[in-house]
Amino acid sequence: MLDIKKYSEWTSVFNPMSHFKGSWNKGSKILFPGTDKNGSMVGMVSRIRENIPNRFVSIEHLGIIEDCKEIYCGPKVDLWAGALENYSFSEDNGKTLVRVDQDVKKEYRPYFERTWPEALIKLKEICEK
């Protein structure tokens, strides 16, 4: 799931050019860039709040990437700053269950209600190869 190639594959549902730059180590800064419809780099600036291998990953969003620049304040940032994206992993009868909890403002809820199921199906397919 966190492997650089596999990450880009399953998160392509959110942005076809989705990838990450940085480390998944606790406390590390990590960037989640992609491209917008005009080809400009956009995305999220975040940090890893917690990473307990094979059990739990927590990402805290700090800012956004817009036109290749990291932005930490302003109205667009206010929609995301401090939001958490948590992944919990558990085992059930030899299968890994992934639970995603994400802080999302209501204006983005329909988008994520549509894309998260698609992304998780893609992740499942990758893991079962």
C-alpha positions in Angstrom: 0.0 0.0 0.0 2.8 2.4 0.9 5.3 1.2 -1.7 6.0 4.0 -4.1 4.8 2.2 -7.3 1.8 0.5 -5.7 0.8 3.8 -4.0 0.7 5.6 -7.3 -1.3 2.8 -8.8 -4.1 2.6 -6.3 -4.3 6.4 -5.7 -4.6 7.1 -9.4 -8.4 7.0 -8.8 -8.0 10.4 -7.0 -5.5 11.8 -9.5 -3.9 10.0 -12.4 -0.5 11.5 -11.6 -0.8 10.8 -7.8 2.4 9.9 -6.0 4.3 10.8 -2.8 7.6 12.4 -2.0 9.1 11.9 1.4 9.1 9.3 4.1 6.4 7.3 5.9 8.4 7.6 9.2 6.6 9.1 12.2 7.1 12.9 12.3 8.3 13.1 8.6 7.1 15.6 6.2 5.5 14.0 3.1 4.2 15.5 -0.1 1.3 14.1 -2.1 1.6 15.8 -5.5 -0.4 15.2 -8.7 -1.3 17.4 -11.6 -4.4 19.4 -12.3 -6.2 19.6 -15.7 -3.7 22.3 -16.9 -0.7 20.2 -16.0 0.3 22.2 -12.9 1.5 20.4 -9.8 -1.1 20.4 -7.1 -1.6 18.3 -4.0 -1.1 18.1 -0.2 1.7 18.9 2.2 1.4 16.6 5.2 3.3 14.9 8.0 3.2 11.4 9.3 1.7 11.6 12.8 2.0 7.9 13.4 3.2 4.8 11.6 2.9 1.4 13.4 3.9 -1.0 10.6 1.1 -3.3 9.5 -1.3 -1.8 12.1 -1.8 2.0 11.7 -0.8 5.0 9.7 -2.0 8.5 10.5 -1.4 11.5 8.1 -2.0 15.1 9.2 -2.5 17.5 6.4 -0.7 20.8 6.9 -1.1 22.7 3.6 -1.5 22.4 -0.1 0.6 22.4 -3.2 -0.5 24.8 -5.9 1.4 25.7 -9.0 4.4 23.7 -7.6 4.5 25.8 -4.4 3.8 24.7 -0.8 1.1 26.9 0.8 0.4 26.8 4.5 -2.2 29.5 5.0 -5.3 30.9 3.2 -8.8 29.9 2.5 -7.9 26.8 0.4 -5.6 25.6 3.1 -8.2 26.2 5.8 -10.3 23.4 4.2 -7.5 20.9 4.9 -5.2 22.1 7.6 -5.2 19.8 10.6 -7.3 17.2 8.9 -6.4 13.6 9.6 -6.3 10.6 7.2 -6.0 7.4 9.2 -5.5 3.8 8.0 -6.0 0.9 10.4 -5.1 -2.6 9.4 -6.4 -5.7 11.1 -6.4 -9.5 10.3 -9.6 -11.5 9.9 -9.3 -15.2 8.9 -6.0 -14.7 7.1 -7.2 -11.6 5.3 -6.1 -8.0 5.9 -8.9 -5.5 6.5 -8.2 -1.9 5.8 -10.2 0.9 7.5 -9.9 4.5 6.3 -11.0 7.4 8.5 -10.6 10.8 6.9 -11.6 14.3 8.1 -13.4 15.8 5.2 -15.4 19.1 4.8 -18.9 18.5 3.6 -18.3 20.1 0.2 -15.8 17.3 -0.6 -17.8 14.4 0.9 -19.6 13.4 -2.3 -16.3 13.2 -4.1 -14.7 11.0 -1.5 -17.8 8.8 -1.1 -17.5 8.0 -4.8 -13.7 7.7 -5.1 -12.7 5.9 -1.9 -14.6 2.7 -2.8 -12.9 2.7 -6.2 -9.5 3.2 -4.7 -10.0 0.5 -2.1 -11.1 -2.0 -4.8 -8.0 -1.1 -6.8 -5.8 -1.6 -3.7 -7.4 -5.0 -3.0 -6.7 -6.1 -6.6 -3.0 -5.0 -6.3 -2.7 -6.9 -3.0 -4.2 -10.1 -4.4 -1.9 -10.3 -7.4 
